[in-house]
Amino acid sequence: MADDPRPDPRAGADPEDGSGPADGSDSTGPLARAAYDRLAAGYDREGASKPSNAHLERPATRSLLPDVSGRTVLDAGCGAGHLADRLADGGAAVVGLDASAAMLGYARGRVPDAGFVRADLGTGLPFDADRFDGVASSLAFHYVREWGPLFAELRRVLRPGGWVVCSVQHPHADFEEYDDSENYHEVERVSAVWESFGERVEVPAYRRPLSAVLDPALAAGFRLDELVEPTPTAAFAEQRPERYAYESTHPNFLCLRFVAPG
């Protein structure tokens, strides 16, 4: 771990670093960047209270986080900064990374003491080795096609004994609910139209089988420490009673904690 418990969160990264195309991207840049640029205002406004985030995925993801006080944490795919805000409240020195300039604008306003970098998770991480104590990521990795290089990079930037806490779309739910999914056992590019953030936007992603969720992390040397399949909270039932029974009996998200060798 770091000798200085509160290192400069901006050190070791260029906040103006661009994000160009690579495997896991399309010809115009990282997958879903254009969609999230359009969704940014609505996501900033509703991301903290939208039931599927606030009362289903996010509580489960946060339950896997260790004590972050005095630690340096990368929020990988930080969006509008909702998770980064919680990490900072917990005493972490936070660096947020996202491909969407619009999302980063809101994140900087929400967490002014954090450092933020524009970069593509699919192209490698713009940080020195052994930079972070932990990596947190909320619903971002499924926009990257190749997870082998992604987890190799996460391992590189983590200090010995570091951790990755991440949430992704559940493999079973993805296969059943995306209209363009064809073969559960393959990694497939899929898309769906979102309307819940105030604008009708087609959002692409990559769905994959459970083996393709776990194997890249294990191959990079991580140990799977804990896995949670979230169920909705009582607050979800109050806000979305018509969806509560379904979400209580069907998988939607998958939350994982991986640990690097000490």
C-alpha positions in Angstrom: 0.0 0.0 0.0 1.0 3.6 -0.4 3.2 5.3 2.2 1.2 8.5 1.8 -2.5 7.7 2.6 -3.7 10.6 0.5 -1.6 10.8 -2.6 -2.5 13.3 -5.3 -5.4 11.7 -7.2 -4.3 13.4 -10.4 -0.7 12.1 -10.4 0.3 9.7 -13.1 -2.5 10.5 -15.6 -3.1 13.2 -18.2 -6.6 14.7 -17.6 -6.8 15.7 -21.3 -5.8 12.2 -22.6 -8.0 11.3 -25.5 -9.8 8.1 -26.2 -9.3 6.7 -29.7 -10.7 3.6 -31.4 -9.3 0.2 -30.5 -10.6 -3.4 -30.1 -13.8 -2.9 -28.1 -14.5 0.3 -29.9 -16.2 1.2 -33.2 -14.9 3.3 -36.0 -15.9 6.6 -34.3 -14.4 5.8 -30.9 -15.2 3.7 -27.8 -18.4 1.7 -28.0 -21.4 3.6 -26.5 -19.5 6.9 -26.1 -21.8 8.8 -28.4 -24.8 7.2 -26.7 -23.6 8.3 -23.3 -22.8 11.8 -24.5 -26.4 12.1 -25.3 -27.6 10.5 -22.1 -25.3 12.5 -19.8 -27.7 15.2 -18.7 -30.4 12.7 -17.9 -28.0 10.3 -16.2 -26.6 13.1 -14.1 -30.1 14.2 -13.0 -31.6 10.7 -12.4 -28.6 8.4 -11.8 -28.7 8.9 -8.0 -32.4 8.0 -7.7 -33.3 5.7 -10.6 -34.5 2.5 -8.8 -32.6 0.0 -10.9 -29.4 1.8 -10.0 -30.0 3.3 -6.6 -32.0 0.4 -5.1 -30.8 -2.7 -7.0 -27.3 -2.6 -8.5 -25.5 0.1 -6.5 -26.2 -1.2 -3.0 -24.9 -4.6 -4.0 -21.8 -3.1 -5.6 -21.1 -0.9 -2.5 -21.5 -3.9 -0.2 -18.4 -5.5 -1.8 -16.2 -2.4 -1.3 -13.6 -2.7 1.5 -12.8 0.3 3.7 -11.5 2.9 1.3 -10.4 5.5 3.8 -6.9 6.7 2.9 -6.8 4.5 -0.2 -6.3 5.5 -3.8 -9.1 4.2 -5.9 -9.8 4.2 -9.7 -13.4 4.5 -10.7 -13.2 2.8 -14.1 -16.1 4.1 -16.2 -17.1 6.7 -13.8 -20.0 8.2 -15.8 -21.4 11.3 -14.0 -19.5 10.5 -10.8 -22.2 9.0 -8.6 -19.9 6.1 -7.4 -16.9 8.4 -7.3 -18.8 10.7 -4.9 -19.5 7.8 -2.5 -15.9 6.7 -2.7 -14.7 10.2 -1.9 -17.2 10.4 1.0 -15.6 7.2 2.3 -12.2 8.9 2.5 -10.7 7.7 -0.8 -8.4 9.6 -3.1 -10.4 9.1 -6.3 -9.4 9.1 -9.9 -12.3 8.7 -12.3 -11.9 7.5 -15.9 -14.5 7.7 -18.7 -14.7 7.9 -22.5 -17.5 10.4 -22.5 -16.5 14.1 -22.2 -20.1 15.0 -21.4 -20.2 12.5 -18.5 -16.9 13.7 -17.2 -18.1 17.3 -17.1 -20.9 16.3 -14.7 -18.5 14.1 -12.7 -16.0 17.0 -12.2 -18.9 19.1 -10.8 -20.1 16.4 -8.5 -16.7 15.4 -7.1 -14.4 18.5 -7.4 -11.7 17.0 -5.3 -11.2 14.0 -7.5 -9.1 13.7 -10.6 -10.7 12.8 -13.9 -9.2 11.3 -17.1 -10.9 10.9 -20.5 -9.8 7.5 -21.8 -11.1 4.3 -23.3 -11.1 1.1 -21.1 -10.5 -0.9 -24.2 -7.2 0.7 -25.2 -5.1 0.4 -22.0 -5.0 2.5 -18.9 -3.0 5.8 -18.9 -1.4 5.2 -15.4 1.8 3.9 -14.0 2.1 0.4 -12.6 1.2 -0.1 -8.9 -0.8 3.2 -9.0 -4.0 2.2 -7.1 -5.1 0.3 -4.0 -8.4 -0.6 -5.7 -10.6 -0.3 -8.7 -14.3 0.2 -8.6 -16.5 0.0 -11.7 -20.3 0.3 -11.9 -21.9 -1.1 -15.1 -19.0 -0.2 -17.5 -17.0 -3.3 -18.4 -19.8 -4.6 -20.8 -18.9 -1.8 -23.2 -15.4 -3.4 -23.7 -15.2 -6.5 -26.0 -11.9 -7.9 -25.0 -11.6 -8.5 -21.2 -8.2 -10.3 -21.3 -6.3 -7.1 -22.0 -8.6 -5.1 -19.7 -8.0 -7.3 -16.6 -4.3 -7.5 -17.4 -4.2 -3.7 -17.3 -6.2 -3.6 -14.1 -3.7 -6.0 -12.5 -0.8 -3.8 -13.8 -2.1 -0.6 -12.2 -3.0 -2.2 -8.9 -0.6 -2.5 -6.0 0.0 -6.0 -4.5 -3.1 -7.2 -2.8 -5.3 -4.7 -4.6 -8.9 -5.4 -5.5 -11.4 -4.9 -8.3 -15.1 -4.4 -7.4 -17.3 -4.3 -10.5 -20.8 -4.7 -11.6 -22.0 -5.9 -15.0 -25.2 -6.9 -16.7 -26.1 -10.4 -15.7 -25.2 -13.0 -18.5 -28.5 -14.8 -18.3 -30.5 -11.6 -18.4 -28.5 -10.2 -21.3 -29.1 -13.4 -23.4 -32.8 -13.5 -22.6 -33.6 -9.8 -22.9 -31.5 -8.5 -25.8 -33.5 -9.0 -29.0 -30.3 -9.4 -31.1 -28.6 -12.0 -28.9 -28.1 -15.3 -30.8 -25.6 -17.6 -29.0 -25.2 -17.6 -25.2 -21.7 -19.1 -25.4 -20.2 -16.3 -27.6 -19.3 -12.7 -26.9 -21.8 -10.7 -29.0 -22.4 -7.1 -29.8 -26.0 -6.2 -28.9 -28.0 -3.0 -28.4 -31.2 -1.8 -26.9 -33.1 1.5 -26.9 -33.2 3.4 -23.6 -35.9 5.8 -22.8 -35.6 6.2 -19.0 -33.2 9.1 -19.0 -35.5 11.5 -20.9 -34.3 10.8 -24.4 -34.7 7.8 -26.7 -31.2 6.5 -27.3 -29.9 3.3 -28.8 -27.1 1.9 -26.5 -24.8 -0.8 -27.8 -23.0 -3.2 -25.5 -21.2 -6.6 -25.5 -23.0 -9.5 -23.8 -21.0 -12.6 -22.8 -21.4 -16.0 -21.0 -20.5 -16.3 -17.4 -17.3 -18.1 -18.3 -16.2 -15.0 -20.3 -16.9 -12.8 -17.3 -14.7 -14.9 -14.9 -12.0 -16.4 -17.0 -10.2 -13.2 -18.0 -9.8 -12.0 -14.4 -8.6 -15.5 -13.3 -6.1 -15.6 -16.2 -4.7 -12.2 -15.1 -4.0 -13.7 -11.7 -6.9 -12.4 -9.7 -8.8 -14.5 -7.2 -12.6 -14.3 -7.1 -13.3 -13.3 -3.6 -17.1 -12.7 -3.6 -20.0 -12.7 -6.1 -23.4 -11.1 -5.5 -26.6 -11.4 -7.7 -28.5 -8.4 -6.4 -32.1 -8.4 -5.4 -34.2 -5.2 -5.0 -34.4 -3.3 -1.7 -37.5 -2.2 0.1 -37.0 1.3 -1.4 -37.2 -0.3 -4.8 -40.6 -1.8 -3.9 -41.8 1.6 -2.8 -40.7 3.4 -6.0 -41.5 0.6 -8.5 -44.0 -1.8 -7.0 -45.0 -3.0 -10.5 -41.5 -4.2 -11.1 -40.6 -5.5 -7.7 -41.9 -9.1 -8.1 -40.1 -9.5 -11.4 -36.8 -8.0 -10.2 -37.0 -10.2 -7.1 -37.2 -13.4 -9.1 -35.1 -12.7 -12.2 -31.4 -11.9 -12.4 -30.5 -8.4 -13.7 -26.9 -7.6 -12.5 -23.8 -9.4 -11.4 -21.5 -7.8 -8.8 -18.0 -9.2 -8.2 -14.9 -8.7 -6.1 -11.6 -9.9 -7.4 -8.3 -9.7 -5.4 -4.8 -9.5 -6.7 -1.9 -11.5 -5.1 -0.4 -9.8 -2.1 
